[in-house]
């Protein structure tokens, strides 16, 4: 009985230490491992800004690319897709 209790306590401690890392995903954290990408969400946003995105509205990982949706300096909708592995701009939609 004692070994079961010890095992359960160890499991609870391990689970508690993993939870903060999982909670950070999707809130500005580094999502490379979550998406399986080499390029982080922050780097994708920087790349999209270099393409003219001023206000970022949404960032999502999708089919091997980071899709950054936002508005340019004139308030026009702009979508930039950044390759999740190379960081290259794959597509720009205005």
N, C-alpha and C positions, 0 to 999 in steps of 0.2 A: 504494500500500500504506500509506503514511504517513497519508493522509487517512482511510482506513478505520479505522486504529488510533485516530486522534484522535476520530473519530465514535463508536467503541465506548466509549472512555474517557468521553466526554461523556455518553453514554447511561447508563453505569454510575453516574456521579456523580448524574445526575438521578433515577435509580431509587432510589438510596440516600437521597436527601433526602426522597422521598415516603414511604418505608416506615415511619418513625416515626409519621407522621400517621395512616396506615392502621392501625397496630398499636394505637393508642389507642382505637379504636372498640370499644364493648362493654365497656370497663373503666372506666366512670365519666367518659369523655370527653364532649364536646359532640357529640351525634349528630344535630343538626338537618340537616346536609347529607347524611348517610348515609340518613336516612329521608325526606328531602325536606320536612321539617317546618319551621315557623317557631318552634315551641316546643321547647326542649331537653329532654333526658331529665331533667336536674336540676330544671327547672321543673315537669315532670310529676310527679316524685316529691314535690316540695313541695306541689303541689296535692292529691295523694293523701293526704299527711300531714294536710292541713287537713280532709280528709274522714274522718279517724280511723285511717289506716294508721300503725301504730307501727313494726313490723318489716317491711321490704321484703324479699320473697323473690325476686321476678323482675320485670324490666321489659322489655317488648318493643314494637317498633313493628309495628302491624298494621292494615291497611285504613284508614289515615288517623287512627288514634288511638294514643296511648301506652297500653298496658295494664299497669297496676301491680298486682301481686299481693302480698299480704302478710297480716299479722295485726294485729288491733286490740289495744287495751289488755287485753282479756279473753282474748286468744289465739285469738279466732274468725277464720276466714278472711274476707278482705275483698279485693275486686277493684274497682279504680277505673279507668275509661277516660277519658282526657283527650284532647280534640280536639287534633291535632298542629298546627293552624293558628291556632285562636283561644284555646286554653288552657282552654276551657269543659269542665266535667265532663259527659260524655256518658252515663255509666252507673255505678251503684254496685251491686255484688252483695255480699250478706252471706251 
